[in-house]
Amino acid sequence: VALAILTLVTTLAVPAWRHWIARQELANRAQTLATALARTRTEAIKRGHRVNLCKSVDAATCAEGGDWTPGWIVHGDYRAEGGPNDGEPPIARDPPVVAPITVDGNAPVDDYVSFTPLGEPRRLSGALQMGTFTVCRPGRPEVEVVLAHSGRVRIQKMSTICP
């Protein structure tokens, strides 16, 4: 009888536990990205010059292509060139995303996010920068990290299921 009860509980609990873990991993990665964006904005205000968040494969330089899954760095950019200043280490970095989670940004935030000393998200050209990052795990509802024109960041859970 005890073995039957144990089997029944295990059969019901393991799928629910896996579902919960997957949901928490997705929420954790979205929160990590939102925190990095908020920190980038804070650093720009504090330092009095432009600070960028960019995707990075090697945790030292900004990557040109691909998505944000390999991780990202926060770096000072007082010359508004888009990359880390020569010889200056990144302010912060986040490691690669654990598979099968992916992070992708829409066109305005596809390569980088840059904040001015006033905390405004602006492209290097001076244009307003706002956009949406999609954090996905196959078979789970996607989570969006939204950068508003004010520089504020919010996380919203969507009903769209990730492919």
C-alpha positions as CSV (number, residue, x, y, z in Angstrom):
1,V,0.0,0.0,0.0
2,A,2.8,2.4,0.9
3,L,4.6,1.6,-2.4
4,A,1.4,2.3,-4.3
5,I,0.9,5.6,-2.6
6,L,4.5,6.6,-3.2
7,T,4.2,5.7,-6.9
8,L,0.9,7.7,-7.2
9,V,2.4,10.8,-5.5
10,T,5.6,10.6,-7.6
11,T,3.6,10.2,-10.8
12,L,1.6,13.3,-10.0
13,A,4.3,15.4,-8.4
14,V,7.2,15.1,-10.9
15,P,5.5,16.7,-13.9
16,A,4.2,19.6,-11.7
17,W,7.7,20.1,-10.2
18,R,9.3,20.2,-13.7
19,H,6.6,22.7,-14.9
20,W,7.3,24.9,-11.8
21,I,11.1,24.7,-12.4
22,A,10.7,25.7,-16.1
23,R,8.5,28.6,-15.2
24,Q,11.0,29.8,-12.5
25,E,14.0,29.6,-14.8
26,L,12.2,31.7,-17.4
27,A,11.1,34.3,-14.9
28,N,14.6,34.4,-13.4
29,R,16.2,35.1,-16.8
30,A,13.7,37.9,-17.5
31,Q,14.3,39.4,-14.1
32,T,18.1,39.2,-14.7
33,L,17.7,41.2,-18.0
34,A,15.4,43.8,-16.4
35,T,17.9,44.2,-13.6
36,A,20.8,44.7,-16.0
37,L,18.8,47.3,-17.9
38,A,18.0,49.2,-14.7
39,R,21.6,49.0,-13.6
40,T,22.8,50.4,-16.9
41,R,20.5,53.3,-16.6
42,T,21.6,54.0,-13.0
43,E,25.3,53.8,-14.0
44,A,24.8,56.3,-16.8
45,I,23.1,58.8,-14.3
46,K,25.8,58.2,-11.7
47,R,28.8,58.4,-14.0
48,G,27.5,61.4,-16.0
49,H,28.2,59.8,-19.4
50,R,26.7,57.3,-21.7
51,V,26.6,53.7,-20.5
52,N,25.6,50.8,-22.7
53,L,24.2,47.2,-22.3
54,C,25.3,45.0,-25.2
55,K,25.2,41.3,-26.1
56,S,28.6,39.7,-25.7
57,V,30.0,36.3,-26.4
58,D,33.4,36.8,-24.6
59,A,32.2,39.0,-21.7
60,A,34.6,41.7,-22.8
61,T,33.5,43.1,-26.2
62,C,30.1,43.7,-27.8
63,A,28.9,41.1,-30.3
64,E,27.7,42.3,-33.7
65,G,25.1,39.6,-34.6
66,G,23.0,36.9,-33.1
67,D,20.6,37.1,-30.1
68,W,21.2,37.9,-26.5
69,T,21.4,34.3,-25.4
70,P,25.3,34.3,-25.1
71,G,25.0,36.9,-22.3
72,W,25.6,40.6,-22.0
73,I,27.9,43.3,-20.6
74,V,27.3,46.7,-19.1
75,H,30.1,49.2,-20.1
76,G,30.9,52.8,-20.1
77,D,30.9,54.7,-23.4
78,Y,32.0,58.3,-22.7
79,R,32.9,58.8,-26.4
80,A,29.6,57.4,-27.7
81,E,31.2,54.9,-30.0
82,G,29.1,51.9,-29.0
83,G,31.8,49.6,-27.6
84,P,33.7,49.4,-24.4
85,N,36.3,52.1,-23.9
86,D,39.9,50.9,-24.6
87,G,41.4,49.0,-21.7
88,E,38.4,49.5,-19.5
89,P,36.8,46.4,-18.1
90,P,33.0,46.0,-18.2
91,I,31.0,47.4,-15.3
92,A,29.0,44.2,-15.0
93,R,28.3,41.1,-17.0
94,D,25.8,38.3,-17.1
95,P,26.7,34.8,-18.3
96,P,25.1,32.9,-21.1
97,V,21.5,31.8,-20.8
98,V,21.0,28.1,-19.9
99,A,19.5,26.1,-22.8
100,P,16.8,25.8,-23.9
101,I,15.9,29.4,-22.9
102,T,16.5,32.1,-25.5
103,V,16.6,35.9,-25.3
104,D,15.9,38.0,-28.4
105,G,15.4,41.7,-28.9
106,N,13.3,43.5,-31.5
107,A,14.9,45.9,-34.0
108,P,15.4,48.9,-31.7
109,V,17.2,46.8,-29.0
110,D,18.6,44.1,-31.3
111,D,22.3,45.0,-30.7
112,Y,22.5,47.3,-27.7
113,V,20.7,49.6,-25.3
114,S,22.4,52.9,-24.5
115,F,21.5,55.3,-21.8
116,T,22.4,59.0,-21.6
117,P,23.5,60.8,-18.4
118,L,19.9,61.8,-18.0
119,G,18.8,58.1,-17.9
120,E,17.1,58.3,-21.3
121,P,17.5,55.4,-23.7
122,R,18.9,56.8,-26.9
123,R,20.6,55.2,-29.9
124,L,24.1,56.4,-30.7
125,S,22.6,58.6,-33.4
126,G,20.5,60.4,-30.7
127,A,17.2,58.8,-31.8
128,L,14.9,57.6,-29.0
129,Q,15.4,53.9,-28.1
130,M,12.7,51.7,-26.8
131,G,11.9,48.1,-27.5
132,T,11.0,44.6,-26.3
133,F,13.1,41.6,-25.4
134,T,11.4,38.2,-25.7
135,V,12.5,35.5,-23.2
136,C,11.4,32.1,-24.4
137,R,11.5,28.4,-23.5
138,P,9.9,25.9,-26.0
139,G,6.4,25.0,-25.0
140,R,6.1,27.7,-22.3
141,P,4.4,31.1,-22.5
142,E,6.8,33.8,-23.5
143,V,7.9,36.6,-21.1
144,E,8.6,40.1,-22.4
145,V,11.0,42.6,-20.9
146,V,9.8,46.0,-22.2
147,L,12.0,49.1,-22.3
148,A,9.8,52.2,-22.3
149,H,10.8,55.6,-23.8
150,S,11.3,56.9,-20.2
151,G,14.0,54.3,-19.5
152,R,11.8,52.3,-17.2
153,V,11.6,48.6,-17.6
154,R,8.7,46.2,-17.0
155,I,8.2,42.5,-17.3
156,Q,5.0,41.1,-18.7
157,K,3.9,37.5,-19.1
158,M,2.3,36.8,-22.4
159,S,-0.2,34.1,-23.5
160,T,1.8,33.3,-26.7
161,I,3.5,29.9,-26.4
162,C,7.1,29.8,-27.5
163,P,8.0,27.6,-30.5
